[in-house]
Amino acid sequence: MRHKPGIGLLLSVGIAMFGAGAARAVPSGYSLVWSDEFNGSVGSAPNSANWSYDTGAGGWGNGEWETYVTDTSHVGVVSDSGATDGKALRIEATYNAGANSYQSGRIKTQGKKAFTYGYIEARARTTTGIGKWPAFWMLGSDFNGSNWPQCGEMDIMEYIGNATEQASYHMGTWSNRIDWSASYGTNNPNAYHTYGLLWTSTGVTNYVDGVQFETHPSSSPGWIFNKPFFFLLNFAVGGGPPGNPWANGTPVFPWDYYVDYVRVYQTGGSTGGTTGSTTGSTGSLSGVHALTPQCATGSRLDDNNFGTANGNKIQIWSANGSTAQQWNLSTSGVSPTGNYNLAAIGPYCLNAGGTTSGSVANLWACNGSTAQSWNITPDSQPAGYYQLKPANNGTLCLDVSGGGTANGTQVLVYTCNSTTAQQWLIQ
């Protein structure tokens, strides 16, 4: 999607100029919870457990010229001596003179991985010149193809063909857009650099090679960055922001964009979690997951009709990959330590509706209460399944009413009994 700031409010906040020799640093107290190192076999596609493709043409809201495709010559793992492990993901833009057509790649983690808050970084390099627009960016997980900019957008790294190198943010509505951006200056993007975002409940701060250059507090008007966001990597060609590739003569293709890795660090995370796998009480569960009850393995924990009203029904429903079935797990600040909040559709949390057995579980605006703080522990049988116990009554477990399998079956908190109705696979 990605639109050039035009209407609305444009804020450019430069905090520090880029320094060529600066070293990046993960903030103190943050540990790795997920990454893709792009170190598969040379010639392979990006890991399908993490990424899917956006394909097609149509300008993507910016008058772009490319058609996004899925072959590994346009999006694939390559050898790269400049990468930390000798391999990188290459996104390549090409031009077919006979057909007068441009092809490139665009991949996303929507429906697979999304996060709320953390220190996020990517190490990347690219070719430069007019008409080129490689980027590493994020969209709100509630993005449905037509609700931009309401869903929110965070651009961590983008090189725009008019020699602009920046991070930017977009939110608001079509009629009242809010856009922030700041340039980090000319830093030779042909060489590898590390692009970082520190994203917390109090604001966002951007870095290049550890040097801060942009920051915005969460008190800023229009703030929407308090919910899960997913990642995108792409290389756009032409259109409004980067300009006409032919403006300065005949362009030389292919154009290449290399990404060494994408990494997510969070407070309380596990240093070993590089694949996004769940590890229960022995590691971090942070990140976006689907929850499957053992009593109905074709179903998922589901927010009824994508509702956001306090008290909205929580149920099970056939797996469909929708945002109503994507739960963002983040460490809870409520005692005991190690508990999690489970958020859906933005800042709304799974809530134990009462402290007695049989109380309905529902959705409620996240409020930091014990009813929204869940202890997640491995169940004894079968392996890989978990019990979820609310901190307001640790004798209760998240339960599918009656062990039902029908769409719409209510989810409760019920006296823990280790039945399949209380065993949840976190995927």
N, C-alpha and C positions, 0 to 999 in steps of 0.2 A: 504494500500500500504506500507508505511513506510519501508525504506531500511536502513541498517546499513551503516554509512559512511565508504567508502572504497577507491574508486578513487576520484580524485578531491582534493580540499583544505580543510583540517580539521583545524579549529581554535578553541581552547579551552580557554575561557576567564573567569577566576574565579575572582569575585570581592569581595565577602565577604563569610566567612565560615558560615555554618548554626549554629544558636544558638537555643537550645532546647526550651527556654522560650519566644522566640520572638513573638510579636503580629503583625498580618497583619493590614494594614491600606489602605483604598481606598484613592487615591490621592485627594488632595484638588481641588474642582471645578468639580469633577466627580459625576454624579448621575446615579442611576440604570435605564437602559432602557430595559433590558430583562433578564429573568432568568428562569431556570427550577429548582424547589425545590425538585422534585421527591417525592411529598407528596400526590400522589393519593392513591387509595385504596390498601391495602396490597394484593399482588398477581396480581396487574394490570400491564399491559405493559406500557412502556414509552409513554408519551403524543404524539399521532400521529400528532398533529398540529405542533410539534417541531421536531420529529425524525422519520426516516425510517430505515429499516434494510439493511445492506449488508449481503448477505448470500452466502454459498457455500464454497468450498475448493480450492485447486489449489496452495497453498503455499503463495499466496499474495505477490509474489516478493521476499520472504525471506526464502523459504523452510519451512514455518510453517506447523504444523501437524494438526491443528484443522479444523473442518467444522463449519462455523457460521450458527446458526439456529435462529428461531424466537419465540420459546416458552418462557413463563414467568418464567420457572424454571432456564433458562439461562440468561434472561434479564428481570428483573421485580422489582417492588417496594416491599420492605421488611421492617419490623420493625427493628429499630436499635437504641438502647439507646444512642449510641455515636453520633448520628446525631443531628443537631441543633433543628429539629422538631420531632425527634423520628422515622423518616422514611428516607430511602435512596434507590437509585437504586443499585441493586446487579447485577453484571455481573459474571457469574459462569462458570468455565471450568470444564468439567467432562470427565471421561475415561470409556469406555465400554470394559471391558476385553474380553468378548465373541466375540465382533466384532473387537477388537483391533482398536478402533476409539475414537477420541477426539472431543468433541463439546464445543462451547463457543458462545459468543455474540459480535456483532459489530453493532453500530448504528451511524447515521450521520444526520446532519441538512441540507445537500445539497438539494437545491430546496425549502427549508422551511425557514431557517434563516441563514443569513450570515452578516458579519459586516466588515467595514473598520475602523480600529483604535479603541482605547478604552483601559480601564483597564479590563482585563478578568481574572477571577479566578474560581477555582474549589476546593472544599474541599473533600478529598478522603483518603482512606486507602486500603491496600491490603495485601495479603499473600506474602511471599518472598521465594526465592529458585531458583535453576537452572531450566531452561526451561520455566520460567514465564516471561510474557511481557505485563503487563497492561499499558494503556496509555490514556492520554487526549491530543488531538492534533488537528491541523487544516490543511486544504488543500485549495488552491485557488479555487474559485467557478467556474473557467473555466476548472477544472479537468474533463476529459472525459473518463478516464479509461486507456488512453495510453500516456498521455502527461506529465507524471512525469519524471524528477523533474522540467520541465519548468513551471508547474503551481505554484510551490512553496509549501513548507511544514513548519509548525511551530509546534514543539512538546513541549507542556508546561510542561507536566509531563510524564515521562516514567521510569518504573523500569524494567531493563533488568536482566535476570536470572544470569548473572555473577556478580551480586551485584553492578551494575552500576545504579546510580540514576542521571538523567540528564534532561536538556532541550536542544533541538537541532533544527537546521534549515537546510533546503535542497533547492537547486535551481540549475540553470544552465542547462546543457544538459547531456545526457548519456555519451558522450565522454569528457565532461568537467564539471564534477560535482563540486559544491561548497557546503561544509558541515561545519557547525559550531556546537560546542557543549560545554557544561560545566557541570561538576558534582557538585551537591550540597552536596555530602558526605553522609555518613550513618546517617540517621535521624529517624530510627525506622519507616519505612513505614507501619508497622502493626497498628500504631496509626494514627488518623486523623491529616492531615496537610493541609494547604491552599497553593495552587500553583497559583501564579499570573504572569501575563504578562502585562506590560505597553507598549502599541504599539501606536506609533505616527508617523507622517510624517517624523520625524527626527531620529527615531531609535526604537529599542526594548530593554527592560530590564526585566529580570526574577527575581522572588522572591520565597522564601519559608517562609511562616509565616511572611511575611513582611521584610525578610532579602534579600537584593540584592546579586545575585551571578553571573549574566551574563549580558552583554550589548553589543550591536552592533549598530553603527550609520548607517543611511540610505546612507551615502556616501561610504559604503563598496562595493567592487566590486560584481556585480551580483545581487544587491538589487532588489527584486521582490515584496516586501511586501507593495504595494501601491494600493491595489485593494481588493474587498470582499473575505473573507475566511469563510469557514463553519467548524463546529465542528465534531469531531469523538470521540467516546469512545469505547474501545475494550479490550479484554483480549486474546492475542495470546499465543499459546503453541508451544514450540520447535522452530526449525529452526536455521538459522545462528547466529543471534545476541544473543538470550537467552540461547542457548545450548540444549543439550539432557536431557530431564527430568529424564531419568534413569541413568545418569552418576554417581550419588552418591548413588545408590541403588533404591529400589522400591518407587516411589513417592506416596504420599497419596492424593487422590482426595476426594471431590471437592476442587478446588481453587477458592477463592472469591476476588472480587474487588468491593468496595463500594464507591459510589459517593453521597455525601450529597447534593450538588447543583452545578450548573454552573451559573455564573452571568456575565453580561456585563454592564460596566459603561462607560458613555461617557460625554464629556463636553456639557453642555446645555441640558442634558437629564432630563426626568421626574422621580421622585423618586417612582412613583406608577406603572411604566410600567413593571410588572413582567411577563407578558404573551406574550409580543411581539405584543399586539393589537395596532391598530392605534387610536390616540386620537386627531388628528388635532391640532388646535391652542391652545387647553387646555392642551396639553402634547406633548411628543416626538413622532415623526414619524421615528426616526433613525432606521436603519436596512434595510434589503433587502426585497423588496415587489414586487408584480406584480400589474400593474395598468390596470383596466378594464373600458372601456368607457360605459356609460349608454346606448348609441345608439347601442352597439354591445356587449352584455354581455358574449358572448362566445369567445370574442377576448381579446387580451392583447396588451399593448404598446410594440412594438417589434423593435429591431435593425436588419435591413434587412441583412440576411445571416451572422449574427455574425460579421459584418464588423467593422473594426477599423480605416478606413481611414477618415480623416477630411471631413465632408460633407456627410457621409454615411446616407442613407435614414432612417428616423424613420416612422414607419407605424403601422397599427394594423394587427394582425394575430391570427388565431385560437389558443387558449390556448394550450400550449404543455409542459410547465414546463421547457423549455430550459433556458440556461444562457442568451440568447438574450432577454428574457422576465423578467429577474430579475434585478431590479433597486435598487442600494444601495443609500439610502437617508442619507445624513449627513448634519449637520448644515453648512450653508454658512457663510463665513467671510465677505460677502458683505452686506452693508447697504441696506434695513433695517434689523435689527436683527430678527432672527426667520425664515429667508428664508433657503431653502435647495438646495444642489446640488443633482442631480440624476445621478449616475454613472452606466455604464454597461460595461461588458467585460473588467474589469480592469479600468485604469485611463482615461476613456472616458466619457464625460458628455452630457446629454440632453441639446441642445443648441437652443435658439431662433435665427433663421437665419437672422432676420431683425427686424426692429422696426415698420414696417407698417403692417396693417391687410392683411392677406393672405400670409405672409412670411412663407416659409417652416421651420419646425423644423428639426434639423439634429443632428448627432453625431459629437462631436469635442473633441479633447484632452482637458482635464480639465485644465482651465487656470485662474480660479478665477474671471472671468468677470461677469458683470451684466446680460449678455445674458444666463448665466448658473446658475443664482441665482433665485430660484422659490419660490414665496409666495404661500403657500398651505393653503387654508381656506375652511371651510365647506360651501357647497352650501345649499340654503334654502330648496330645494326639489330635490330628496328625501333624507331622513336621511342617513348618512353614506357616501355620495358622496362629492367630493371636486372640487374646481376650482384651477388651477395652472396658476399663472401669472408671467411672466418674469420681473425681476427688471429693464430691459432696457426700458420697456413700460408697466406700470401697468394697462393700459386700455385693454390689450390683454390677451386672455386666450388660453391655450393649447386646440386644436380643431381637431376633426376628419373631414377631408375634406368632405363637403356635408352631414355630418351625415352618411357616408357610412358604410357598413357592410362587404364588400368583403375583402378577404385577399389582403394585399398590398396597402390598401387605405392610402394615405399620411396623416401625421399629420402636422398641421399648428399652427401658432399663429394667432388668429383672434379676432376681436372686441368682447368683452365679451357680451354674450346674454342669458346666463342661459339655453341654449338648452341642450338636452341630449348628443350632440356631445362634450360638454365642461364639462360634469360631469364625474368624475373619482372615481372609487372605489379603495381604496388602501388596498391591501390584504397581 
